[in-house]
Amino acid sequence: MFENILGQQKVKQILASQLKRGKVPHAYIFMGQNGVGKRFTAVEFAKVLNCTTNDFTKTDTGACGKCLNCEKTSKNIHPDLHFIDFAKQAELEDEDLEKQKTLKIETIRYMQKEVATKAHEAKWKIFIVEPAEKMNAAAANSLLKTLEEPPDNTIIILIARHKETIPQTIVSRSQTLFFQPLGQNEIASYLMLNESLSAAKADEIASLAEGSIEDALKLINKSESEGLALWLKLKNEKLYISDILELSRGISKDESVEYIDAMIAECRKEFKLYPKNAIKSLELLTQARALLLKNVNTQTVLDNLLMDLCDIKNRYRALEI
């Protein structure tokens, strides 16, 4: 069961055992870093629950993947599979997706109305709330009411990177499953099989991906990969001045802004989780971008930027030790 899910053996064993026993909790928290399969696992779980060919209490094969329910679930178009996320909120508010910073009470109330209705085509209704840690206080309190009196045949799956901002009252009413970073060999094998990469290239990308298949796939895309690879090197590897200068000189003048844009995108992700650690890096990147657009000497800007970013990384690493 769950053969399509990469890694996460413990999570798969827990879910499969619950399905076989016919005792499925009404609420889960899928916890872990981005790109390790939390959302995909939630969809696969929904597929098994509503498969009309295979009975999950009687078979180890999981979903058939071919019945109408399975096909619709795989395409994320099943009327009983609901995604409560920034995209849905933007649709409800008729606003740009980029403006969505928190999940609001109005979005949770919309979900509650859907929870109260009967299933359209399947036995189970599944609601996937992501990112759960971005619910504001009012939204979390509203969701708690649903978790306290869960309707039959309804499952709510909260997807989050960390639970510090999720109220304990919600955590205590949900089963938390922790998703581990994927192994380098798992990612490399996936890339060779699904992206037709050579073993050497797949292993190189997997070594930079920090356990995230999402980041690994970004690294394949050249428009994003170079900047992301540079950011990960600065963040994770022990670099000497000669290494930093070599990296800086490897960036062409024409691509310098694109590199910085890619690093800014990654830094903004970290800022949402660890603002104190990331704020200075984000300031340096933004300042460097502005200097480049003013035609300040590219090599000088890049040299200083990478030096400063490494210095910040080393200072925070020393504090952790």
N, C-alpha and C positions, 0 to 999 in steps of 0.2 A: 504494500500500500504506500502511496505517495512516492512512487519511483521517480516522478518528474521533478521532485524537489532536490536541489543540490545541497548535500551535507545535512546538517541539523538532525542527526540520528536520534538524539534524545527527544527532541520535540516530536518527531514523527512517531516514535514509539509510544509516547504519552497519548497523542491524538488517536492513533490506531487502537490502542487498548480501550480508550473511552468509547470509541465507535463500536468495537466488538461487543462491549458489555452493554451497549445501548444506554449509557449514562454520560450524557454530554452536558457540561456546565452551560448555563445560560449566558455567561460573560467570560471573556478572556482578555488578557493584556499580552500582546505579542511585543516583547521588549528586545531591543538590540540596535546596533548601528545600521545606518542606511546601506542598502544594497546586499543584504544577506538573505533575502527571501521571505520577509515577514508578510508583505502584501500578497505575494504569489502563493504562499502557504495558505493564507486566509481564503483565497479564491479556490484553491485545490480542495480545501476542507469543505467549502460550500458545494463543490461539485460532487464530492462523495456523498454528502448528506442528501442531495436531491436527485442522484442518479436513479433512473427508472428501470435500468437493466440489472444492476448489481445491488443486492441487499447488503449494506455495510455490516450488519450484525451476523451475516452468514458466510462472508467471503473475505479473503485477504487481498483480493485483487484491486480493491478500491473502486473508483469510478470507471465506467466503460469508455468514456470519452466520446461516444458516438451518438447517444440518445439526444433528444432535443434539449433536455435540461442541461446536459453536459456541454453541448455545443454553444448554447446561449451563455452559459456561465463562463466558458473559456473566452468568449468574445466580450464579456462584461456587459451583456445586454439583457440578462435575465431580469424580469420584472420583480423577482423576489430577492435579488441581490442588490443591495443599496450601498453606495459609496458616499459617506458623509465626510467630505473633505473640502479643501479650499476651492476646488473646481466646482463642486456643487454649490458652495456658498456664493461664489461669484455669479453663478447662474441664477440663484434665488434673488440676489441683490442687484442683478444686472450691472455688475461692476467688473473692472479688469481683474484678472487673476492676480496680477502683481500687487494689488492693493490689499490682498487678504493676508493678514498677519496673525490673527487669532480666530479660533472657532467660537462663534457667538451663540448666545442663547436662542436667537431666532432660528438658527440652523438646527440646533438640538430639538427645538419644538417642532420643526418640520419633520425630523426623524421620528419623534414621538407620535405624530399623526399617522405616519406610515406604519409604525409598530402596532398601532391600534386597529389597523385594517386587516382583513383576512388575506391570506396568501393568494396570489393571482393564479399561479400555475403549478407550484411545487408544494411539498409538505412543509418545508422549513423556510423561514425568512431569515436572511443574514444581513447584518448591518456592520459595515467596516468603517470605523471612525479613525481618521488619520489627518494630521498628527495629533494624537490624544493629549500630549503634553501642552498643546497650544490652546486648549479650551480655556476661556476666561472663567472666573469664579462663578458667574451666573450660569454659564453653560454647564459647568461641572455639577453644580447643585441641581440643575434641572435633570441632567442625566441620572443622577443618583436616585431620583424618584422612580425612574423606569427600572433600574437595577434592583430596587427594593421590592418591586412587585412585577417581576418579569412575566410576560405572557407566554403561553405554551408555544412550543415549536418556533421560538425566536431566539437567535443567538446574536450577541453583540460582541464584536472583536475590536478592541482598542489597539491601535498600532502606535508605538512610541519608541523613541531612542532612549529615553531615561524616564524615571517615574518621580523625580523630585518635585515636579509641579502638579502631579496628579494627586488629588486629595486621598488620604488614607482610607476614607470611607468608601471610595470607589475601588481602591486596590483590594480592600478586605472583602469586597463582594464579587471579585473576579479572580480567575485563576491566571497567574502570571507564568508565561513560558518565555524563557530566555534563549534568544537566538545568538549563537556564537559566530565570531568572524570565520569566514570560510578558509580552509587550508589552501596554501599555495598550490599544492598538487591538484586539489579539486578544481580550483579556478583555471589552472593551466590545461587540465584535461577537458574542461568545458569549452575553452577557447579553441582548442584543436578540433574538437568534434563539431562545434556549432558555428565557428567563425573561420574555419579552414586555415588556421595559423600553423606555422611550423612549430615544432617542439621548442626550439630555442626562443622564438619570438613570444610564444605563449608563456614560457617560463619567465621571460624578462618582464612582461606586462604583469603577470601574477605576483611577481616579487614587489612590484610598486603599488599594488592595489589595496594593500592593508586589509585583506580579508573581505573586500567588497566586490561582488561581481558587477555592480553598477559602475564603480570606478574603473574596473578592468575594461568594460565595454567602451567607456569614454576614452580610455587610452588608445583604443583602436582607431577612433575617429580623429584624424590628424588635426582638424580644426580646433579640437579641445585638448588633444593628448599631450602636446608639447608643453603647454603651460601647466597642465595638471601634473605631468611627470616632474617638471621643475619644482613645483610647489611641494610635492611629496619628498623629493630629494632634500630640499632645504629643511623640511620638517623632521625627517626621520634619519637622515644619514649624518655621520660625523664628517664634517668637511673642513679642510684646511684652506688658507687664503689662496693657495694655488688652484685648488679645486673650484673655489667660488669664482675666481677670475676666469677660469676655463669655461665654466657654465655661462658666465656673462658674455664672453666673446663668442659663444656658440649661438647667440640670438642675433639674427640679422636685423638691421635697422628697420626694414619694411615690416617685420613681424613683431617688433617690440611691444607695441600697444596691445596686439592680440594676446601675447604672452601674459602681460599684466592683467588684461581683462579676465583671462582664465584663472589666474591666481586670486584676483579679487572675488570671483564667484565662489571659489573654495573657501576663502577667508570669511566671507559672509556667512557661509554655512556654520563655520566654527564659532563665529561671533554670536549666533543665536543660542549656542549651547554654553560657550565659555567667554562671555563678553570681556571680562577683565584681561584674559590672556590674548584675545584677538584684536582688541581695539587699536593698539599701537601698530600692529602689522597692517591693519586695514588703512590707517592713516598714512603710513609710509607708501603703500601701494597707490593710494589715491593721489598723493602728492607727486609721486614719480610719473604717473600717467599724465597729470596736468603739465609737468615739465616737458615731457616728450611732445605733447601737443603744441607747446610753445617753441619747439625746435631747439631746446637745450641739448647739448652734446649727448647723443644716445649712449655711448659707451660709459661716460662718466655717470650718468643717471643710473644705468643698470649696475655698474660696479658698486656704487654706494648703496643702492637698494638691496642687492643680494647680501652685501656685507652686514647691513643693518638688520635684515631679517634673520640671518644666522645668529647674530649677536642676541637678538630677542629670544630665539629658540634656546640658545645655550643658557641664558639667564634663567628661564623658566624650568629647564631641565635640572639646573643646579638647585633650584628651590624645591623641586620634587624629591631630589635625593636627600 
